[in-house]
């Protein structure tokens, strides 16, 4: 039985008891003798609970006190228990909501930290890649300059060698021509020493003129 049903049953019982006590013994044979007695009954002949003397009022107060005592012993503890349980449930729900809110805020903060960390790592990776690309670019430029310098030096050496070879061949041909011309002019055979001296002199003159 619920608290509301218990309270309704107790109130009905109290009201019936109060009505029975206030009405007194039944008198079906004789009508009321005077106006005061008639006022104690309604138009249908039923007893009026709000009419009567001081004794009826005292009895009604006593019955009301008994009702309050019974309610205090039976109904009110159950009502307070229900209210306390409801309050406990509400407090538990509020506490659960608070814990869930704190957990959600913590989870959101963790997500934000992870996002910030991922952003920092991505930025660091991009910067590292940029630095590596700059290092590679500079190394390629240095290697290209070094290779170009080595190629240029090798070309210079090859040009100088080719020039010296060409000059030597030219000197040899010029010496031979000079010897033939001199032999034709002088019309005599040169000795080996004279031939060598003439060649050396011609080479010296050609080197001096080329410088």
Residue, then its C-alpha position, 0 to 999 in steps of 0.5 A: x500500500x502506498x503512502x497516499x493510500x495509507x493517509x487516505x484510509x486513515x483520514x477516512x477512518x478518523x472522519x467516520x469515528x469523529x462523526x459517530x462520536x459527535x452524533x451520539x446515540x441514534x434517536x429515530x422515534x422522536x424529532x428534535x425538541x427545539x431549534x438547537x437540537x434541530x441545528x445539530x442535524x442537516x436537512x436529511x436528518x444526518x448529524x452535523x459535524x460542525x454543530x455541538x457543544x464543547x464536549x464534541x469539540x474536545x472529542x474532535x480535537x482529541x481524535x485529530x490529535x490521535x490522527x496526527x499521532x497515527x500519521x506521525x508513526x505510520x505515514x510520515x516516516x514512509x513519506x519522509x523515507x520516500x522523500x529522502x530516497x528521492x532526494x538521494x536519487x536526485x543527488x546521485x543523478x546530479x553527482x553522476x552528471x557532474x562526474x560525467x561533465x568533468x570526465x567530458x571536460x578532461x577528455x576534451x582537454x586531452x583531445x586538445x593536447x593531442x591535437x596541439x602535440x600533433x600540430x607541433x610535430x607536423x610543424x617540426x617535421x615540415x621545418x626539418x624537411x625544409x632544413x634538409x632540403x636546404x642542406x641538400x641544395x647547398x651540397x649540390x651547389x657546392x659539388x656542382x661548383x667544385x666539379x665545374x672548377x675541376x672541369x675547368x682546371x682539367x680543360x685548362x691543363x688539356x688546352x695548355x698541353x695541346x698548345x705546348x704540343x702544337x708549339x713543339x710540332x710547329x717548332x720542329x717543322x720550322x726548324x726543318x724548314x729552316x735547315x732545308x732553306x739554309x742548306x739550299x742557300x749555303x749549298x753545303x752539308x751541315x754538321x750535326x753540331x751545327x744542325x742542333x745549334x741552328x734548331x735550338x736557336x730557331x726554337x728560342x726565337x720562336x718561344x721569345x716571339x710567342x711570349 
